[in-house]
Amino acid sequence: MSVVKLLDLPDELILAIMKKVNPQVLLLCSMIDIGNKRLEQLAFDRCYSIDLTFDYVQPIEESLMERFYSHVMPRIGHHIQSLTINIYHISSIKTFVENNFHGALPNLTHLKILLHAKHTKTGIPYTISNL
């Protein structure tokens, strides 16, 4: 039996696999700034629309988001046209954008903020009354 490595696959198949990886943050953190230019370029091609909504519990989410903001966002911020975030990411994304992009992502045209996401510690869905 022969072993096929990810890098042996054609770009089209790698892109199809990338579309299946959720959360998107996990994919981007795994492909960008790891030293493989081919995988990095394929990941960059998916950076026009970023979805930061996922149901992970802390501390996994914290370490993932820390890497995302420190290694990935500085490299993709100029490409982002659409951004979807949970209500609890507003402060982090605002701080990052103010510190790195003078207060605005240059190509952002769509921003979606989800209020109905689940709280990471309790699992209780956010509502207007418990913000």
TIVO-2410 file (N, C-alpha, C; in nm, 3 decimals):
# residues 131
REC num residu      c1      c2      c3 atome chaine
REC   1      M   0.083  -0.117   0.000     N      A
REC   1      M   0.000   0.000   0.000    CA      A
REC   1      M   0.089   0.124   0.000     C      A
REC   2      S   0.061   0.217  -0.089     N      A
REC   2      S   0.140   0.339  -0.096    CA      A
REC   2      S   0.074   0.450  -0.014     C      A
REC   3      V   0.157   0.539   0.037     N      A
REC   3      V   0.109   0.650   0.117    CA      A
REC   3      V   0.111   0.776   0.033     C      A
REC   4      V  -0.001   0.848   0.032     N      A
REC   4      V  -0.010   0.973  -0.042    CA      A
REC   4      V  -0.006   1.086   0.058     C      A
REC   5      K   0.087   1.176   0.039     N      A
REC   5      K   0.100   1.292   0.127    CA      A
REC   5      K   0.019   1.408   0.070     C      A
REC   6      L  -0.022   1.497   0.158     N      A
REC   6      L  -0.102   1.612   0.118    CA      A
REC   6      L  -0.037   1.687   0.002     C      A
REC   7      L   0.092   1.709   0.009     N      A
REC   7      L   0.161   1.787  -0.093    CA      A
REC   7      L   0.173   1.714  -0.226     C      A
REC   8      D   0.142   1.584  -0.227     N      A
REC   8      D   0.142   1.508  -0.353    CA      A
REC   8      D   0.014   1.530  -0.432     C      A
REC   9      L  -0.088   1.584  -0.367     N      A
REC   9      L  -0.218   1.603  -0.431    CA      A
REC   9      L  -0.220   1.728  -0.519     C      A
REC  10      P  -0.303   1.729  -0.623     N      A
REC  10      P  -0.317   1.850  -0.705    CA      A
REC  10      P  -0.388   1.961  -0.626     C      A
REC  11      D  -0.365   2.085  -0.667     N      A
REC  11      D  -0.422   2.200  -0.598    CA      A
REC  11      D  -0.574   2.190  -0.583     C      A
REC  12      E  -0.641   2.143  -0.687     N      A
REC  12      E  -0.787   2.135  -0.684    CA      A
REC  12      E  -0.835   2.045  -0.571     C      A
REC  13      L  -0.766   1.935  -0.548     N      A
REC  13      L  -0.805   1.842  -0.442    CA      A
REC  13      L  -0.773   1.900  -0.304     C      A
REC  14      I  -0.661   1.967  -0.294     N      A
REC  14      I  -0.625   2.034  -0.167    CA      A
REC  14      I  -0.729   2.141  -0.135     C      A
REC  15      L  -0.771   2.218  -0.234     N      A
REC  15      L  -0.873   2.321  -0.213    CA      A
REC  15      L  -1.006   2.259  -0.169     C      A
REC  16      A  -1.041   2.145  -0.227     N      A
REC  16      A  -1.164   2.076  -0.187    CA      A
REC  16      A  -1.156   2.030  -0.042     C      A
REC  17      I  -1.041   1.984  -0.001     N      A
REC  17      I  -1.021   1.943   0.139    CA      A
REC  17      I  -1.030   2.066   0.230     C      A
REC  18      M  -0.968   2.177   0.187     N      A
REC  18      M  -0.970   2.300   0.267    CA      A
REC  18      M  -1.112   2.350   0.292     C      A
REC  19      K  -1.198   2.333   0.194     N      A
REC  19      K  -1.337   2.379   0.209    CA      A
REC  19      K  -1.410   2.302   0.317     C      A
REC  20      K  -1.364   2.182   0.348     N      A
REC  20      K  -1.430   2.097   0.448    CA      A
REC  20      K  -1.381   2.123   0.591     C      A
REC  21      V  -1.271   2.195   0.606     N      A
REC  21      V  -1.213   2.218   0.739    CA      A
REC  21      V  -1.289   2.329   0.810     C      A
REC  22      N  -1.341   2.296   0.927     N      A
REC  22      N  -1.409   2.392   1.013    CA      A
REC  22      N  -1.355   2.378   1.153     C      A
REC  23      P  -1.334   2.485   1.224     N      A
REC  23      P  -1.355   2.622   1.184    CA      A
REC  23      P  -1.247   2.669   1.088     C      A
REC  24      Q  -1.279   2.770   1.011     N      A
REC  24      Q  -1.188   2.826   0.912    CA      A
REC  24      Q  -1.059   2.876   0.978     C      A
REC  25      V  -1.071   2.926   1.099     N      A
REC  25      V  -0.954   2.974   1.173    CA      A
REC  25      V  -0.851   2.863   1.188     C      A
REC  26      L  -0.898   2.742   1.215     N      A
REC  26      L  -0.808   2.628   1.230    CA      A
REC  26      L  -0.732   2.602   1.100     C      A
REC  27      L  -0.801   2.607   0.989     N      A
REC  27      L  -0.737   2.589   0.859    CA      A
REC  27      L  -0.630   2.697   0.836     C      A
REC  28      L  -0.667   2.822   0.855     N      A
REC  28      L  -0.574   2.931   0.828    CA      A
REC  28      L  -0.452   2.924   0.920     C      A
REC  29      C  -0.473   2.892   1.045     N      A
REC  29      C  -0.360   2.880   1.138    CA      A
REC  29      C  -0.270   2.762   1.103     C      A
REC  30      S  -0.326   2.662   1.039     N      A
REC  30      S  -0.249   2.544   1.001    CA      A
REC  30      S  -0.174   2.561   0.869     C      A
REC  31      M  -0.215   2.654   0.787     N      A
REC  31      M  -0.157   2.668   0.654    CA      A
REC  31      M  -0.071   2.793   0.635     C      A
REC  32      I  -0.100   2.898   0.709     N      A
REC  32      I  -0.031   3.026   0.689    CA      A
REC  32      I   0.081   3.041   0.791     C      A
REC  33      D   0.194   3.084   0.741     N      A
REC  33      D   0.312   3.110   0.823    CA      A
REC  33      D   0.373   2.983   0.881     C      A
REC  34      I   0.365   2.873   0.804     N      A
REC  34      I   0.426   2.748   0.846    CA      A
REC  34      I   0.548   2.712   0.761     C      A
REC  35      G   0.576   2.795   0.662     N      A
REC  35      G   0.693   2.773   0.579    CA      A
REC  35      G   0.669   2.698   0.449     C      A
REC  36      N   0.544   2.665   0.417     N      A
REC  36      N   0.515   2.598   0.291    CA      A
REC  36      N   0.441   2.697   0.200     C      A
REC  37      K   0.511   2.749   0.102     N      A
REC  37      K   0.456   2.854   0.016    CA      A
REC  37      K   0.334   2.807  -0.064     C      A
REC  38      R   0.334   2.683  -0.108     N      A
REC  38      R   0.221   2.633  -0.188    CA      A
REC  38      R   0.093   2.628  -0.105     C      A
REC  39      L   0.100   2.568   0.015     N      A
REC  39      L  -0.017   2.561   0.101    CA      A
REC  39      L  -0.060   2.701   0.146     C      A
REC  40      E   0.038   2.784   0.172     N      A
REC  40      E   0.008   2.921   0.213    CA      A
REC  40      E  -0.067   2.995   0.103     C      A
REC  41      Q  -0.024   2.982  -0.021     N      A
REC  41      Q  -0.091   3.050  -0.131    CA      A
REC  41      Q  -0.233   2.997  -0.151     C      A
REC  42      L  -0.250   2.867  -0.138     N      A
REC  42      L  -0.385   2.810  -0.148    CA      A
REC  42      L  -0.475   2.864  -0.036     C      A
REC  43      A  -0.420   2.878   0.083     N      A
REC  43      A  -0.498   2.934   0.195    CA      A
REC  43      A  -0.528   3.081   0.171     C      A
REC  44      F  -0.431   3.156   0.117     N      A
REC  44      F  -0.454   3.298   0.087    CA      A
REC  44      F  -0.570   3.314  -0.011     C      A
REC  45      D  -0.585   3.221  -0.101     N      A
REC  45      D  -0.694   3.228  -0.199    CA      A
REC  45      D  -0.831   3.217  -0.134     C      A
REC  46      R  -0.837   3.171  -0.008     N      A
REC  46      R  -0.964   3.157   0.063    CA      A
REC  46      R  -0.984   3.268   0.166     C      A
REC  47      C  -0.901   3.370   0.166     N      A
REC  47      C  -0.902   3.471   0.272    CA      A
REC  47      C  -0.992   3.590   0.245     C      A
REC  48      Y  -1.064   3.592   0.137     N      A
REC  48      Y  -1.151   3.707   0.110    CA      A
REC  48      Y  -1.273   3.707   0.202     C      A
REC  49      S  -1.313   3.591   0.252     N      A
REC  49      S  -1.429   3.580   0.341    CA      A
REC  49      S  -1.389   3.500   0.463     C      A
REC  50      I  -1.390   3.564   0.580     N      A
REC  50      I  -1.345   3.500   0.703    CA      A
REC  50      I  -1.464   3.482   0.797     C      A
REC  51      D  -1.478   3.362   0.849     N      A
REC  51      D  -1.584   3.330   0.945    CA      A
REC  51      D  -1.519   3.293   1.078     C      A
REC  52      L  -1.536   3.379   1.177     N      A
REC  52      L  -1.479   3.354   1.309    CA      A
REC  52      L  -1.583   3.301   1.406     C      A
REC  53      T  -1.685   3.236   1.355     N      A
REC  53      T  -1.787   3.179   1.442    CA      A
REC  53      T  -1.764   3.030   1.454     C      A
REC  54      F  -1.748   2.985   1.576     N      A
REC  54      F  -1.733   2.843   1.602    CA      A
REC  54      F  -1.759   2.819   1.750     C      A
REC  55      D  -1.791   2.697   1.783     N      A
REC  55      D  -1.825   2.660   1.921    CA      A
REC  55      D  -1.713   2.576   1.982     C      A
REC  56      Y  -1.606   2.642   2.018     N      A
REC  56      Y  -1.498   2.578   2.092    CA      A
REC  56      Y  -1.502   2.629   2.234     C      A
REC  57      V  -1.455   2.550   2.323     N      A
REC  57      V  -1.444   2.596   2.461    CA      A
REC  57      V  -1.305   2.652   2.484     C      A
REC  58      Q  -1.295   2.745   2.575     N      A
REC  58      Q  -1.164   2.795   2.613    CA      A
REC  58      Q  -1.089   2.680   2.676     C      A
REC  59      P  -0.967   2.667   2.683     N      A
REC  59      P  -0.852   2.741   2.636    CA      A
REC  59      P  -0.813   2.710   2.491     C      A
REC  60      I  -0.878   2.610   2.428     N      A
REC  60      I  -0.846   2.580   2.289    CA      A
REC  60      I  -0.872   2.703   2.203     C      A
REC  61      E  -0.987   2.763   2.222     N      A
REC  61      E  -1.022   2.881   2.143    CA      A
REC  61      E  -0.923   2.993   2.166     C      A
REC  62      E  -0.884   3.015   2.291     N      A
REC  62      E  -0.792   3.125   2.322    CA      A
REC  62      E  -0.659   3.108   2.252     C      A
REC  63      S  -0.601   2.988   2.256     N      A
REC  63      S  -0.470   2.968   2.193    CA      A
REC  63      S  -0.482   2.975   2.040     C      A
REC  64      L  -0.592   2.925   1.987     N      A
REC  64      L  -0.616   2.931   1.843    CA      A
REC  64      L  -0.631   3.076   1.798     C      A
REC  65      M  -0.711   3.151   1.871     N      A
REC  65      M  -0.733   3.291   1.835    CA      A
REC  65      M  -0.606   3.374   1.856     C      A
REC  66      E  -0.527   3.341   1.956     N      A
REC  66      E  -0.401   3.412   1.978    CA      A
REC  66      E  -0.309   3.394   1.857     C      A
REC  67      R  -0.297   3.272   1.809     N      A
REC  67      R  -0.215   3.246   1.689    CA      A
REC  67      R  -0.276   3.315   1.567     C      A
REC  68      F  -0.408   3.311   1.556     N      A
REC  68      F  -0.474   3.374   1.444    CA      A
REC  68      F  -0.443   3.524   1.439     C      A
REC  69      Y  -0.456   3.592   1.553     N      A
REC  69      Y  -0.431   3.737   1.556    CA      A
REC  69      Y  -0.282   3.771   1.543     C      A
REC  70      S  -0.194   3.686   1.594     N      A
REC  70      S  -0.051   3.719   1.590    CA      A
REC  70      S   0.019   3.678   1.460     C      A
REC  71      H  -0.023   3.568   1.399     N      A
REC  71      H   0.048   3.518   1.281    CA      A
REC  71      H  -0.031   3.524   1.150     C      A
REC  72      V  -0.162   3.508   1.160     N      A
REC  72      V  -0.242   3.497   1.038    CA      A
REC  72      V  -0.303   3.632   0.996     C      A
REC  73      M  -0.374   3.697   1.086     N      A
REC  73      M  -0.440   3.823   1.051    CA      A
REC  73      M  -0.347   3.929   0.993     C      A
REC  74      P  -0.226   3.944   1.045     N      A
REC  74      P  -0.137   4.044   0.983    CA      A
REC  74      P  -0.107   4.014   0.836     C      A
REC  75      R  -0.114   3.887   0.798     N      A
REC  75      R  -0.083   3.848   0.661    CA      A
REC  75      R  -0.205   3.852   0.568     C      A
REC  76      I  -0.326   3.841   0.626     N      A
REC  76      I  -0.446   3.832   0.541    CA      A
REC  76      I  -0.537   3.954   0.550     C      A
REC  77      G  -0.513   4.042   0.645     N      A
REC  77      G  -0.603   4.154   0.669    CA      A
REC  77      G  -0.636   4.236   0.546     C      A
REC  78      H  -0.541   4.252   0.456     N      A
REC  78      H  -0.562   4.331   0.334    CA      A
REC  78      H  -0.655   4.260   0.235     C      A
REC  79      H  -0.670   4.129   0.250     N      A
REC  79      H  -0.751   4.050   0.157    CA      A
REC  79      H  -0.897   4.037   0.199     C      A
REC  80      I  -0.925   4.060   0.326     N      A
REC  80      I  -1.059   4.032   0.380    CA      A
REC  80      I  -1.162   4.130   0.325     C      A
REC  81      Q  -1.264   4.075   0.262     N      A
REC  81      Q  -1.376   4.153   0.211    CA      A
REC  81      Q  -1.502   4.130   0.294     C      A
REC  82      S  -1.512   4.012   0.354     N      A
REC  82      S  -1.630   3.976   0.432    CA      A
REC  82      S  -1.584   3.913   0.563     C      A
REC  83      L  -1.642   3.958   0.673     N      A
REC  83      L  -1.603   3.908   0.804    CA      A
REC  83      L  -1.727   3.875   0.885     C      A
REC  84      T  -1.733   3.753   0.937     N      A
REC  84      T  -1.842   3.709   1.023    CA      A
REC  84      T  -1.783   3.677   1.160     C      A
REC  85      I  -1.838   3.742   1.264     N      A
REC  85      I  -1.785   3.722   1.399    CA      A
REC  85      I  -1.898   3.698   1.499     C      A
REC  86      N  -1.865   3.632   1.608     N      A
REC  86      N  -1.955   3.622   1.722    CA      A
REC  86      N  -1.947   3.752   1.799     C      A
REC  87      I  -2.049   3.784   1.873     N      A
REC  87      I  -2.054   3.908   1.949    CA      A
REC  87      I  -1.935   3.919   2.044     C      A
REC  88      Y  -1.889   3.809   2.099     N      A
REC  88      Y  -1.778   3.816   2.194    CA      A
REC  88      Y  -1.642   3.835   2.130     C      A
REC  89      H  -1.633   3.839   1.998     N      A
REC  89      H  -1.506   3.868   1.930    CA      A
REC  89      H  -1.490   4.016   1.894     C      A
REC  90      I  -1.592   4.095   1.920     N      A
REC  90      I  -1.587   4.235   1.879    CA      A
REC  90      I  -1.468   4.308   1.938     C      A
REC  91      S  -1.446   4.293   2.067     N      A
REC  91      S  -1.336   4.364   2.133    CA      A
REC  91      S  -1.201   4.324   2.076     C      A
REC  92      S  -1.179   4.195   2.056     N      A
REC  92      S  -1.051   4.146   2.004    CA      A
REC  92      S  -1.025   4.196   1.862     C      A
REC  93      I  -1.125   4.186   1.777     N      A
REC  93      I  -1.106   4.227   1.637    CA      A
REC  93      I  -1.089   4.378   1.629     C      A
REC  94      K  -1.162   4.451   1.710     N      A
REC  94      K  -1.149   4.597   1.712    CA      A
REC  94      K  -1.009   4.638   1.754     C      A
REC  95      T  -0.958   4.579   1.861     N      A
REC  95      T  -0.822   4.610   1.909    CA      A
REC  95      T  -0.719   4.575   1.803     C      A
REC  96      F  -0.733   4.458   1.742     N      A
REC  96      F  -0.637   4.416   1.640    CA      A
REC  96      F  -0.637   4.513   1.522     C      A
REC  97      V  -0.754   4.548   1.473     N      A
REC  97      V  -0.764   4.635   1.356    CA      A
REC  97      V  -0.711   4.775   1.388     C      A
REC  98      E  -0.740   4.826   1.506     N      A
REC  98      E  -0.689   4.957   1.545    CA      A
REC  98      E  -0.537   4.957   1.553     C      A
REC  99      N  -0.479   4.850   1.605     N      A
REC  99      N  -0.334   4.843   1.623    CA      A
REC  99      N  -0.257   4.809   1.495     C      A
REC 100      N  -0.322   4.745   1.400     N      A
REC 100      N  -0.249   4.696   1.282    CA      A
REC 100      N  -0.293   4.755   1.149     C      A
REC 101      F  -0.414   4.807   1.142     N      A
REC 101      F  -0.466   4.856   1.015    CA      A
REC 101      F  -0.525   4.996   1.027     C      A
REC 102      H  -0.479   5.073   1.123     N      A
REC 102      H  -0.525   5.211   1.143    CA      A
REC 102      H  -0.676   5.222   1.156     C      A
REC 103      G  -0.738   5.122   1.217     N      A
REC 103      G  -0.880   5.130   1.248    CA      A
REC 103      G  -0.975   5.071   1.147     C      A
REC 104      A  -0.927   5.025   1.031     N      A
REC 104      A  -1.020   4.969   0.931    CA      A
REC 104      A  -0.948   4.867   0.843     C      A
REC 105      L  -1.014   4.755   0.819     N      A
REC 105      L  -0.963   4.659   0.721    CA      A
REC 105      L  -0.987   4.721   0.583     C      A
REC 106      P  -0.884   4.740   0.504     N      A
REC 106      P  -0.895   4.821   0.382    CA      A
REC 106      P  -0.995   4.773   0.277     C      A
REC 107      N  -1.020   4.645   0.269     N      A
REC 107      N  -1.111   4.594   0.165    CA      A
REC 107      N  -1.241   4.537   0.221     C      A
REC 108      L  -1.266   4.556   0.350     N      A
REC 108      L  -1.386   4.501   0.411    CA      A
REC 108      L  -1.510   4.573   0.360     C      A
REC 109      T  -1.602   4.495   0.304     N      A
REC 109      T  -1.729   4.551   0.255    CA      A
REC 109      T  -1.849   4.491   0.326     C      A
REC 110      H  -1.831   4.375   0.391     N      A
REC 110      H  -1.942   4.308   0.460    CA      A
REC 110      H  -1.897   4.266   0.600     C      A
REC 111      L  -1.976   4.302   0.700     N      A
REC 111      L  -1.950   4.262   0.838    CA      A
REC 111      L  -2.078   4.203   0.894     C      A
REC 112      K  -2.066   4.081   0.945     N      A
REC 112      K  -2.182   4.013   1.004    CA      A
REC 112      K  -2.147   3.980   1.148     C      A
REC 113      I  -2.230   4.026   1.242     N      A
REC 113      I  -2.210   4.000   1.384    CA      A
REC 113      I  -2.325   3.912   1.432     C      A
REC 114      L  -2.291   3.795   1.483     N      A
REC 114      L  -2.392   3.702   1.529    CA      A
REC 114      L  -2.420   3.721   1.677     C      A
REC 115      L  -2.544   3.743   1.710     N      A
REC 115      L  -2.585   3.760   1.849    CA      A
REC 115      L  -2.631   3.629   1.911     C      A
REC 116      H  -2.663   3.532   1.829     N      A
REC 116      H  -2.722   3.408   1.880    CA      A
REC 116      H  -2.620   3.298   1.908     C      A
REC 117      A  -2.493   3.331   1.907     N      A
REC 117      A  -2.391   3.231   1.933    CA      A
REC 117      A  -2.395   3.185   2.078     C      A
REC 118      K  -2.343   3.068   2.106     N      A
REC 118      K  -2.341   3.015   2.242    CA      A
REC 118      K  -2.221   3.069   2.319     C      A
REC 119      H  -2.243   3.095   2.446     N      A
REC 119      H  -2.135   3.138   2.534    CA      A
REC 119      H  -2.039   3.022   2.552     C      A
REC 120      T  -1.909   3.047   2.542     N      A
REC 120      T  -1.811   2.937   2.545    CA      A
REC 120      T  -1.802   2.868   2.679     C      A
REC 121      K  -1.827   2.938   2.788     N      A
REC 121      K  -1.816   2.875   2.920    CA      A
REC 121      K  -1.944   2.802   2.960     C      A
REC 122      T  -2.059   2.859   2.929     N      A
REC 122      T  -2.186   2.802   2.975    CA      A
REC 122      T  -2.261   2.724   2.869     C      A
REC 123      G  -2.234   2.752   2.742     N      A
REC 123      G  -2.309   2.688   2.634    CA      A
REC 123      G  -2.446   2.749   2.612     C      A
REC 124      I  -2.479   2.853   2.688     N      A
REC 124      I  -2.609   2.920   2.676    CA      A
REC 124      I  -2.604   3.016   2.558     C      A
REC 125      P  -2.703   3.011   2.470     N      A
REC 125      P  -2.704   3.104   2.356    CA      A
REC 125      P  -2.713   3.250   2.401     C      A
REC 126      Y  -2.639   3.336   2.334     N      A
REC 126      Y  -2.648   3.479   2.360    CA      A
REC 126      Y  -2.783   3.531   2.315     C      A
REC 127      T  -2.837   3.620   2.393     N      A
REC 127      T  -2.957   3.694   2.353    CA      A
REC 127      T  -2.931   3.840   2.387     C      A
REC 128      I  -3.014   3.927   2.341     N      A
REC 128      I  -2.997   4.069   2.371    CA      A
REC 128      I  -2.998   4.092   2.522     C      A
REC 129      S  -3.079   4.017   2.596     N      A
REC 129      S  -3.092   4.039   2.741    CA      A
REC 129      S  -2.972   3.993   2.821     C      A
REC 130      N  -2.888   3.899   2.770     N      A
REC 130      N  -2.775   3.854   2.850    CA      A
REC 130      N  -2.640   3.898   2.794     C      A
REC 131      L  -2.638   4.003   2.713     N      A
REC 131      L  -2.511   4.058   2.665    CA      A
REC 131      L  -2.454   4.139   2.772     C      A
***
